[in-house]
Structures are given as C-alpha cells and as structure tokens.
Amino acid sequence: MDWRAIPIGEVQYARVPRRPSARALILACFLFFLTLCTCLVAGTQFAIAYARNQAVSLDEFVRAFALLYKHPAALSAGLPFAITLLTILLAHELGHFFACRHHHIRASYPYFIPFPSLIGTFGAFILIRSPIRTARALFDVGASGPLVGFVLAVPALIYGVLHAKIVPGLVDPRHAEVVFGTPLLLRFLANLAHPGISPGTLLLHPVGRAAWVGLFATSLNLLPVAQLDGGHILRSISSRLHRFLSSLLPLVLIVLAYFHFWEGWYIWGALLFGMSFLRVAPIFDPTPLNPHRRLGALFTLLVFLLCFMPAPFNFSPTSH
C-alpha cells in the first residue's frame, strides 16, 4: 500500500494511506449495485404512477419489486429516477471524500445503503478513519457533501416541476395512499412554473421525485446535531452551541412525531439522542472560520430551510 506522512501539530506525524483498499472498493461497488436495483424498483413504481396520472400506490410498489426477479428488463422504466437519485447521493458523498483528501484525512469510499422502500435507499455514507484536527477542515468536510448534492438536485427538481402533471386529489387521503411533503424550494419553483396551482396537485416527473428524495436526504444530513453534516458545520463554529442543540433537537423531533407530523421522527429523535453521547475527537486547531467559510455556513442554513419538511410523508389510514 502506498503511504505518506502528514504533520499533526508541530512535532508528531501520522501515516495515512493514499486511498482505501481494493477490498473496500469491491464492497462499495457491490452495495452500489444492490442500491441501483432497489432504486430501479422504486423508480418503476414512480414511472407507472406518472404515466397513469395517479398517486403512488403501495400495491404497485410490491408488484414492481416482483419484476426484479420475474421480468427485470421492465425495470428500465425506473432508470430516470434511479440514475438521478444515485448521482445526487454519489455527488454528496464524493464531496465529503475529496474534502477529506484535501485535508489529508483518511476516509473510506462511499457506501450506499440499499433498502426496498418507496424511495429505494437509506442513502449513503463514508467512514472517516482519522481525526479531523482543525475547525476549518471540520467545516469543509461537513459542508462539502450537502452543498454539492444540493447543486445537482436543483436542476433535476426544476426539470421535474416543468414536466409535472396537474392531478387533483394527490393530497387527499381518500385517493392517495402516500402524500409527499412540499419543501420550500419545491413550493417556490411550483409557483414560478405553475402560478395559481397548488403544489400539492403536481405529480412530479420521476426525475423530480428523485430530486425530492435528494432534498429530503440533504435536510436530514444538515440537522445541526451530533456527527451529522450539520453537526460538523455547527461544531466548527461553536462547540458550546453544538452540545446544546445535540441535546435539544432530538426532543424537538420527538415533539414533531407526537403531533403527527411524521412518525419517523420518533426513530430519528431516538437515534440522534443516542449519537449525542458518542465521544467526538477534540479539535486541536480551533482557528475561527474565515469570512468565506462563514458565508458558506449561512448558505448551508439556507439550504436546510429550503429542503426541510416537518411532514415529509403522510400515509393514509387505509395504507397501514
């Protein structure tokens, strides 16, 4: 393996490999392939719903999943969704990966998480295997992924909105098993492209739905808590505020779940509450962020506000 030494502080040195192992690359490719399959299934049911001018059906998702082994060629209808979503997620993780390389931080290849769900995946992640020793590096690593992913998601969402169909009843639980939330960015674009039309009546093109998933993933990653991307960004600015929000925000999410915004916030609240107890490596160089990075921090806050949805999913009682 090719190694190089990098300085830590003034007198110590650590050896960091230039790139992860070939075995790690094989694992990353295998997980990417599995995630491509589950995203093709999800994309196929979105394509069928779009072609029929109907809301997404859970029964249609089950039938689309059966195509995976009965008639895999039929899953080609899911390519627009799958390629768009995987591109956004891959760009997000590569943003982290190359930020780590820039700061000589050891990191794994991006690992995708396949999951047979309506959106096809639980996202992706990289493993950071060496300490992040400066506040500026912590900001760069935390902000790079969400910002790169957001930049790619915006044009895909614009395409999805421009090619959306107006279908009344999409947000009516009597006619829709699943109602998707409307982030501020989608509401803004919908009002520009379809003035006077409620965003809830727009049936997004599958490319736009993939962008929606990308925005949803971005908002979750930018929650300013624990070791999420938003937590890294906040900690690079203020460790005290990071500790405070890491204790408070899980409770806020549980309150959202209690008031029936989305039951999934119970899981996220519990997960983030547990993460708040994990030990984090100290920052040895707390040099404050420069003006450009502080401006970038404000932009990531704006991105979070544009993407976050208190109720990303609403399942009708008949779908349970």
N, C-alpha and C positions, 0 to 999 in steps of 0.2 A: 504494500500500500504506500502511496505517496504521501509523505508527511511534511509539514513545515512548522517552524516555531514562531509563535507570535508573543509579543511582550504583554505582560499583565502588570500594571503599575510601573514601577521603575526597576525592580530587581528580579522578579520572578518570571518564569516562562512556562507556557503550557504547549503541548503538541496537539495540533488539531488536524485531522485528515482533510485533504482537499475535497473529497467527495465521499458519499456513503458507499457501502459495499455493493457488489453485483447482486448478492442475495437480496438486499433491501430493494434494489431496483426491480428484481423479478417479482417480489411481493407487491410492490407498488403497482406494477403493470397488471398483475392478476386481480387486485382489488379494483383497479380502474375498469377492467373488462367486466367484472361482475356488476359494477355500478352502471356501466353502459347498458347491460341487459335490463336491470331494474328500471332505469330511466327510459329505455325504449318502451317498456310496458306502460309506464306512466304516460309517456308521450303519445302512445297509441290511443289510450282512452281519452286524452285531451283532443286528439285529432278527430276521433269519431264524434265526440260531443260537438266540436266546432262544425263539422260537416253537416250534422243533423240539427244545428241551431238549438241545442239543448244544453242544460246544465250537466256537469259531471255526475255520473251515476256510479255508485259503489259496485253495483252488479256488473256494469260494463268493465270496471277495473278487473274484477275477478275473471271475466271472460277474456280480457286482453292478456292477463297473466297466463292463462291456459295456452295462448298462442306461442308462448316461449318454447314449449316442447311439442305442440301439435302442428303449428304452421309458422315457424319463426320468420319466414320471408314476409309475412303480413305485418310484422313489427316495423317494417320500413316506414310506415306512416308516422312512427314516433321519432324519426330522425331529427326533424327540425327542433323539437323540444329537447331531445337528449343532447344533441350537439351544442345547442345554445347554452343549456344549463351547465354541462361539463366544462365548456370553455370558460364560463364565468367563474366557476369554482376553481378550475385549474389556474386561471389568472390570479385569483385571490391567493392561493397557496404559493404560487411561484413568486408573487410579490414578497411574501414572508421569506421564502427560500433565498432569493437573491439579496434581500436586505441583510439576512444572516451572513451570507458570503461576503458582502461588502464590509461588514464589521468583524469578520473573522470569527463568527460564531458557528459552532458545529450544529448542523440540522439535518434531519432525515429528508428523503424525498417526500412529496405529497402522497398521503394515503387517503383514498376515497372510502366512504362507508356505504356499501350497498344496503338497501332496505326496501322490501316490497311494500311500498306505501303509495299514496296518491301522488306524491312528488318524487318518488323513486330513490331517494337517498337521504341519509342523515348528514350530508355534507362531506367535508374533507378536512384533514389536519396535517401538520408537520410536527415532528418531535424535535425540540431544541435540547441538545445534549451537552451544552456548555453554558456557563453563566453569562448573562448579559450585564456587563460591568459598568456601563455608563448610562445616564439618563437619556442622552441623545440617541444612543443605539436602541434603547428600550422603546423610545417613541418611533423610530424608523421601522423597527420590526413590527410593532403593533399597528401602525397606521398604513403601512405599505399594502398589505393584503386587502383590507376593505376598500381603500381608495381605488386600487387597480380594478378590483371586481366591480365596483360601482361604475367606473368609467365605461366598462364593457356592457354592463346591464342597461344603461340608459338608452343607447341606440336600439337595443333589442326591444326594450319596452315601447319606445316610440313606434317601431315597426308594428308591434302587437296592437297598439292603440289605433294606428292608422288603418289596420286591416281588421279591426274588431267589428263584430256584428251587434246590432241593437236587438236584444231579445228581452222583452218584458217578462217579469216573473223570476229572473235569476236570483233575486234576493228574497223571494217568497218561500218560506219553509214548506209550504204546501206543495210547491212544484220543484224545489231544489233540495236534494239530499245534503249537499255541501255548499255553503256560501263562503266565498273567499273575501277577506278583508280588503279595504282600499287604502293603501298608504297615501300620504300627502302628494308624493311625486306622481302617482297614477291619477289622482284626482285632478291635479294641475294639468297634466297632459290631456286627460279626457275632456276637460273643459275647453282646452285650446282646439282640439281636433273635432269635438262633437259638442259645440255650445248648446246649452239648453237641455242636454240629455243627461240623465242621472248616471254617474259612473257605475252604479250597481246594475244597470241594464246592459252593460257592454260585455259581450262574450269575447274575451281576448283570443287572438290567434295563438296557437301553441308556442310560437317564439316569444310572444309577450308574456304568456304564462310562465315560461322558463325564466324570463327576466324577473317576474314577480317572485318566484322562488329565490332567485339570486338576491333580491332586495330583502326578503324575509331573513335569509341567512346572514346578510350583512348587518341587519338590525340586531340579530341575536349576538353576533360577534362583537358589536360595538357597545353592548351593555357595559357600563363603566364599573366593572366588578371583578374581583379575583384575578385570574390569569387569562381572561378573555382579552381580545384585542383592545377593546375599550378600557379594560382594566390596566393594560400596559400603558396606554396613552395617558390615562389619568395619573398613574403612579409616576410617570416621567415628569409630571407637572407638580404633583403634591402627594407625597406618601401618606400624610395625615388624612387628606380628603379621600384617598383611595381606601384606607382602612375603614373610614366612616361609611362610605357608600357600599362597601363589601358586606357590611353588617345590615344596612338598611334596605338595600334594593331587593334582596330575596323576600323580605316581608312585603314589600310593595307588590311583587309579582304574585305572591300568595293571596293578597287582597284582591288583585285583579281576577284571579281564579274564583275567589269566594263570591264575587259579584257577577259571575257567569260571563266574563268577557271571553275566556278560553280556559278550559280545564287543564290544558297542557302547562299553564303557568305554575300549577302545583308542582309538577316534576322539575321545571326549571328553577323554581324557588328553592326546592329541597337540594337540588344539585349544586346551585351556587352557594347555598348556605354551607354545605359540606366543603366546597372549594375554599371558602373564606378561612378555614382552619389550616389549610396546607401551608407549609413553610415556603417562603419565597427567598431566593438568593438576595443578599444585600447589594445595593448599588454603591460601588466603590468610588465612582466619579460622579457626584451629583451636580455637575456643572449645569446651570439652568439652560433651557432650550433657547436657541437663538430666535430672532423675530420670525424667520421663515417657518420654523417648526411650530411656533405658537400660532401663526396664521393657519398652518396645516391642522393644528388641533381644533381650531374653531371650525374649519371646514369639515372635519370628521364629525363634529357635533351636529352641523347642518345636515350631513348625510344621514346620521342616525335619525334625526327628526323627520326627514323626508321618507325614510324607509320603515320606521317603527309602526306597528299596528297593535293596539290593545287587544283586538279580537281578530287574529289572522284567519281563523277557521271557525265556522259555526255549523254544527251538524244538526240537522232536523231530528226531532224525536223518533221519526219513523226509520231513520238510518241506523239506529243503535240496535 
